Amino acid sequence: MDRAIQAVLDEGLRMRGTQRDLFGVQGLAKHRRTVFGRAGAPCPRCTTPVSHQRIGARNTYWCASCQPLTSAPEVPAQSTLL
């Protein structure tokens, strides 16, 4: 799995991602977007409708069947300095 993650990251860097850079040059990796921007459309793998949520200022798209929510690790409460 470690090699697979590294391969995907390397490919994304080689293709300059999917967005425009600071000079307006469009990245070439858009072919790897299988669910991005497809809220409500069927997942290409299992046909479950693609979910969407805005988190902060970012849009997040996922298939609830192929990418199920797992319990997140607990984050300790921040203490306030008096």
NORJOTA-V907302 format. One record per pair of residues at least 12 apart in sequence whose C-alpha atoms are under 10 Angstrom apart, sorted by the first residue. I is the first residue (numbers start at 1). J is the second residue. If there is no record, write none. Layout:
i:I j:J
i:I j:J
This chain:
i:8 j:32
i:11 j:29
i:12 j:27
i:12 j:28
i:12 j:29
i:12 j:30
i:12 j:32
i:13 j:27
i:13 j:28
i:13 j:29
i:14 j:27
i:14 j:28
i:14 j:29
i:15 j:27
i:15 j:28
i:15 j:29
i:15 j:30
i:16 j:28
i:16 j:29
i:17 j:29
i:17 j:30
i:17 j:32
i:18 j:30
i:18 j:31
i:18 j:32
i:18 j:33
i:34 j:61
i:34 j:62
i:35 j:49
i:35 j:50
i:35 j:51
i:35 j:52
i:35 j:60
i:35 j:61
i:35 j:62
i:35 j:63
i:36 j:50
i:36 j:51
i:36 j:52
i:36 j:59
i:36 j:60
i:36 j:61
i:36 j:62
i:37 j:50
i:37 j:51
i:37 j:52
i:37 j:59
i:37 j:60
i:37 j:61
i:37 j:62
i:38 j:50
i:38 j:51
i:38 j:52
i:38 j:61
i:38 j:62
i:39 j:51
i:39 j:52
i:39 j:53
i:39 j:60
i:39 j:61
i:39 j:62
i:39 j:63
i:40 j:52
i:40 j:61
i:40 j:63
i:41 j:63
i:42 j:63
i:43 j:62
i:43 j:63
i:43 j:64
i:43 j:65
i:43 j:66
i:44 j:63
i:45 j:63
i:45 j:65
i:45 j:66
i:46 j:63
i:46 j:65
i:46 j:66
i:47 j:63
i:47 j:65
i:47 j:66
i:48 j:63
i:48 j:64
i:48 j:65
i:48 j:66
i:49 j:62
i:49 j:63
i:49 j:64
i:49 j:65
i:50 j:62
i:50 j:63
i:50 j:64
i:50 j:65
i:50 j:66
i:51 j:63
i:51 j:64
i:51 j:65
i:52 j:64
